[in-house]
């Protein structure tokens, strides 16, 4: 197979790199950014010579915005994007409602950020450039495999074959969205060939993923029979479609109009199903600007839709597929569309991919720094259930949006007439639709990383390990050098590669230890300080990054610890806790008691507890109590997931 692919080539060279990333889209770029910030050398290659101006994804969800905040890049994205606050509902050419986008109460980033994929990629490229990393464009991955080191039979590595044209030209191919098959080979090029050896390969090479195909990883699922026409450009109409507009056409077709930046609009129209004998190639050949203009005009008839300028016109088909596994021999990992692909309904695809990268980066960094055993990479499979949920939800939304016929039309009409009248109530009770909540409600299964201590009580699913670490407002304790300041818990737990240890205490801190339930005891503040000063330095001495990391902290400490107190009292104001720095046992006050509640700890007559938040801001361990027994349980947890010897 490989000899055919390399028949027109110059001799091969061999290079080495800790991590090779195939694919220069948003997922690959974010993966490169995270690993570079964690001190891991990467090489990122991309077949295309430039970022495509044609954006498939258009929104960044609240959970992804939280992640950008942890990574220190939220300001750059917020400055370029626009928060979606409302959408307009039309029946034909008549606007029947303006509906606000319901906000989420569980996060500071309560609504999605509208930002085209091309601009998201551009921002990542800028951030990588600041770190001295450039995307190597024109390089195409042809093959990849895991091989055994001839000098050390216990060690394996990844061997990848790359090529880049040095003469001739690659064929121009239409931009078809939703394809999952390999591209055909270009036969009129001469190529430079490279063999790359790496510890790890991350395949972020899209739905057509060469890596997935070459490894013969099954990609089961379905291809929907529906077709959608997508057009980007400028137009004139005698109805105003400012903002996001959802139109149930007089021709019973659904049409969506979305303002892009730079004065362009995106219009998507449901174009029915593939008829017998129809294929994508034939549809694209017959799809003209004039045909699209007529279809759009029919949707808003008798009003007109006149196209002035066209930037893109294509047809989209939906695949709902998930790779059988995302992890190949703990050496090659699939991420983004290479691992899972779904309907754009709900806007989850790009966000799921970015969160794949966030889940994987710190695990690779820990292993390469010999802080964690390679077995921790096996927990990347926890992303598979998240992909399954996203595919199921987007499939449900897609099916609902594609219902046709008179009954579907009447149902949609009734819905849009009734919902605006109850929105005030929905906003009051904090209701948010499932597609908005889904990525905030990610919960990983229990595995070697995510588990309770043996003495923990049974918790409801809302408080189990594996959940996203809840946010909330706390404040600092005023001291001689500091005024009280309110801030969010998520602003305390920033970074990319740190474990954050949150110690929750109630008003029960007294002058001596007090047993609350058998086997679990609270402790006075002096003992708590002793435990922090005993255990945390030992952990930092035993496990630390060998390579410098750059994630907003001035040190390489893997462990950050903070205390969340239920109220301010003499035991706090008289304590040396108020002079500690953030991450080194600083105490914060939970005046509203909502932070304790969100982690299922009592503020009154409670025994408190210790919660470990993973570097990707998911709760991985919790133990009841704050006494020595609880700290020993945390010590046992870290010893079980991290390497016994750190370099």
Secondary structure, DSSP 8 states (H G I E B T S, - for coil): -HHHHTSSB---EEEEEEEEEE--SHHHHHHHHHHHHTT--EEEEESSSS--S--S--EE-HHHHHHHHHHT-HHHHHHH-EE--EEEEEETTEEEEEEE----SSSS--S-EE--HHHHHHHHHHHHHHTT---EET-EEEEEEEEE-SS-TT-EEEEEEEEEEEES--------BT--S-----SS-EEEEEEEEEEEEEE---TT-HHHHHTT--EEEEE-SEEEEEEEEEEEESS---SEEEEE-TTS-EEEEEE-GGG-EEEEEEEEE--TT--HHHHHHH--HHHHHHHHHHHSTTS-EEEEEEEEEEEE--EEEEES-SEETTTEEE-GGGTEE--STTS-HHHHHHHHHHHHHHHHHHHHTTSS-GGGGGGGGHHHHHHHHHHHHHHHHHHHHT--SHHHHHHHHHHHHHHHHHHHHHHHTT---HHHHTTTT-B---SSSSEE-TT-----GGGSTTBB----EEEE--BTTB---EEEHHHHS--SS-EEEEEEE-TT--SS--EEETTEE---HHHHHHHHHHHHHHHHHHSB-SS---SS-SS-BSEEEEEEESS--HHHHTSGGGGS-TTEEEEEE-TTSHHHHHTT--SSS---EEEEE-TTSBEEEEEE-SSHHHHHHHHHHHHHHS-SS--
